[in-house]
Amino acid sequence: MTGGGRRRGLYVAAHGLVKAALFALTGVLLDRYGSLDEHALYGRARELRPAGVLFTIGALALAGLPPFGTSLGKALT
């Protein structure tokens, strides 16, 4: 595999892993509360504060901000 292929592969892998993590966190909310409607969830998930922090980190990683793998993949490509 060429250098460019590895770089693109890094970006694709990081992007896919971040999306998978966000999907899993969404599954936690659905399992716990039986709904994904933001109006129904408003104020109910206070005991899941770590999940909220992970959602924020996942959003920043998906946006491609440093120091996440998506940022590294974009920079190398």
Secondary structure, 3 states (H helix, E strand, C coil): CCHHHHHHHHHHHHHHHHHHHHHHHHHHHHHHHCCCCHHHHCCCCHHHHHHHHHHHHHHHHHCCCCCCHHHHHHHHC
